[in-house]
């Protein structure tokens, strides 16, 4: 931090204030001062876990609501806090695309707190959230359907119409699978 400050001061010739935002849930053991002969230096360390998650959750800005995952959960369960964050995102996000983007950002931040299991539970409690609309669910479902159709064609010799009816998909989807299969077998 001292070297970074010196470079900024030299380049821009302005006073610099430095802050480190600490995200971990444990207490920081990071020293934020140097006190040596002829050298005194310090910077501000902001540990988000020292603030109530409600401080971030009460924001009207979805990006700030996401930071609640790093706050102090007080006596609330992680599932409840994550559910509140998800509901806040649903309420404040502008449009479905932004809701999806914020959910994915939250999913990434959750990994830093190692709350993946709690995130899945919270996702199941959101009434507006439909698993079928989740991109990760869709990707897995499409792969399974694709493999099923391939099997119907290769193993049982189904026509496009028969495979579409059995898999409950469009004929266009089956035709796409058949073209990929033909290309793979050529």
C-alpha positions in Angstrom: 0.0 0.0 0.0 2.9 2.4 0.8 4.5 1.7 -2.6 1.2 2.2 -4.4 0.6 5.5 -2.5 4.1 6.7 -3.4 3.6 6.0 -7.1 0.3 7.8 -7.1 1.7 10.8 -5.3 4.7 11.0 -7.6 2.6 10.7 -10.8 -0.4 12.9 -9.9 1.1 15.1 -7.2 -2.0 14.9 -5.1 -2.8 13.8 -1.6 -4.0 10.2 -1.6 -6.4 8.5 0.8 -6.3 4.7 0.8 -8.9 2.2 1.8 -8.9 -1.6 1.8 -12.3 -3.2 1.9 -12.0 -6.6 3.6 -14.6 -9.1 2.6 -13.8 -12.2 4.6 -16.1 -13.2 7.5 -13.2 -13.8 9.9 -11.4 -10.9 11.6 -8.6 -9.3 9.7 -5.1 -10.0 10.9 -3.7 -7.6 8.3 -1.5 -4.8 9.7 -2.6 -1.4 8.4 0.2 0.7 9.9 3.9 1.0 9.7 5.6 2.8 12.6 9.3 2.8 12.2 12.0 5.3 12.8 11.5 8.2 10.3 8.5 6.4 8.7 4.9 6.5 9.8 2.2 5.2 7.4 -1.3 3.9 7.7 -4.3 3.2 5.6 -8.0 2.6 6.4 -9.2 -1.0 6.6 -12.9 -1.4 6.2 -14.1 -4.8 7.3 -17.6 -5.3 5.9 -18.4 -8.0 8.5 -18.4 -5.3 11.2 -21.5 -3.8 9.7 -25.0 -5.3 9.9 -26.2 -6.9 6.7 -29.3 -4.7 7.0 -27.2 -1.6 6.2 -26.6 -2.9 2.7 -30.0 -4.6 2.3 -31.8 -1.3 3.0 -30.2 0.3 -0.1 -32.3 1.0 -3.1 -29.4 0.1 -5.4 -29.2 -3.6 -6.2 -25.4 -3.7 -6.4 -25.3 -2.4 -2.8 -27.8 -5.0 -1.7 -25.4 -7.7 -2.9 -22.8 -6.5 -0.4 -25.2 -7.7 2.4 -23.7 -11.1 1.9 -20.5 -9.8 3.5 -22.1 -8.1 6.4 -22.7 -9.4 9.9 -25.7 -11.7 9.8 -26.3 -11.0 13.5 -28.5 -13.9 14.7 -30.2 -14.6 11.3 -29.6 -17.8 9.4 -27.6 -17.4 6.2 -30.6 -18.8 4.2 -32.8 -16.0 5.6 -30.3 -13.3 4.8 -29.7 -14.6 1.3 -33.5 -14.9 0.7 -33.8 -11.2 1.8 -31.1 -10.3 -0.7 -32.8 -12.2 -3.5 -36.1 -10.6 -2.7 -34.5 -7.1 -2.7 -32.9 -7.8 -6.0 -36.3 -8.9 -7.4 -37.8 -5.7 -6.2 -35.2 -3.2 -7.2 -33.8 -4.6 -10.4 -34.9 -3.1 -13.6 -36.0 -5.9 -15.9 -35.5 -9.7 -16.1 -32.1 -9.4 -17.7 -30.8 -7.3 -14.7 -32.4 -9.7 -12.2 -30.5 -12.6 -13.8 -27.3 -10.6 -13.8 -27.6 -9.8 -10.1 -28.5 -13.4 -9.3 -25.3 -14.5 -11.0 -23.3 -11.9 -9.3 -24.7 -13.0 -6.0 -24.0 -16.6 -6.9 -20.3 -15.6 -7.4 -20.1 -13.6 -4.1 -21.7 -16.5 -2.2 -18.8 -18.6 -3.2 -16.4 -16.2 -1.3 -18.5 -16.8 1.9 -18.8 -20.6 1.2 -22.6 -20.4 1.4 -23.4 -22.4 -1.8 -25.8 -24.8 0.0 -27.6 -22.0 1.7 -27.9 -20.2 -1.6 -29.6 -23.2 -3.2 -32.1 -23.4 -0.2 -32.8 -19.6 -0.5 -33.4 -19.9 -4.2 -36.0 -22.5 -3.5 -37.9 -20.2 -1.2 -38.3 -17.3 -3.7 -41.8 -17.6 -5.0 -41.1 -15.5 -8.1 -38.0 -17.6 -9.0 -38.8 -20.4 -11.4 -36.1 -23.1 -11.6 -37.1 -23.6 -15.2 -35.9 -20.1 -16.0 -32.5 -20.5 -14.4 -29.9 -20.6 -17.1 -27.9 -23.3 -15.4 -31.1 -25.5 -15.1 -31.9 -24.8 -18.8 -28.4 -25.8 -19.9 -28.6 -29.1 -18.1 -32.1 -29.8 -19.2 -31.3 -29.1 -22.9 -28.2 -31.4 -22.7 -30.3 -34.2 -21.2 -33.0 -33.7 -23.8 -30.4 -33.6 -26.5 -28.9 -36.9 -25.3 -32.3 -38.5 -25.0 -33.2 -37.6 -28.6 -29.8 -38.8 -29.9 -30.5 -42.2 -28.2 -34.0 -42.4 -29.7 -32.6 -41.8 -33.2 -29.5 -44.0 -32.9 -30.8 -46.9 -30.8 -34.4 -47.1 -31.9 -34.4 -45.5 -35.3 -37.1 -42.9 -34.4 -38.2 -40.5 -37.1 -38.0 -36.8 -36.4 -41.7 -36.6 -35.6 -41.6 -39.7 -33.3 -38.6 -38.3 -31.4 -40.2 -34.9 -31.1 -43.4 -36.4 -29.7 -41.6 -38.7 -27.3 -39.3 -36.0 -26.0 -42.1 -33.3 -26.0 -39.9 -30.9 -28.1 -40.3 -29.2 -31.4 -39.5 -31.0 -34.7 -37.0 -28.2 -35.3 -35.0 -29.1 -32.1 -35.0 -32.8 -33.3 -33.8 -31.8 -36.7 -31.0 -29.8 -35.2 -30.0 -32.8 -33.1 -30.1 -35.1 -36.1 -27.9 -32.7 -38.2 -25.3 -32.6 -35.3 -25.5 -36.4 -35.1 -25.0 -36.8 -38.8 -22.0 -34.4 -38.7 -20.5 -36.3 -35.8 -20.9 -39.7 -37.5 -19.5 -38.5 -40.9 
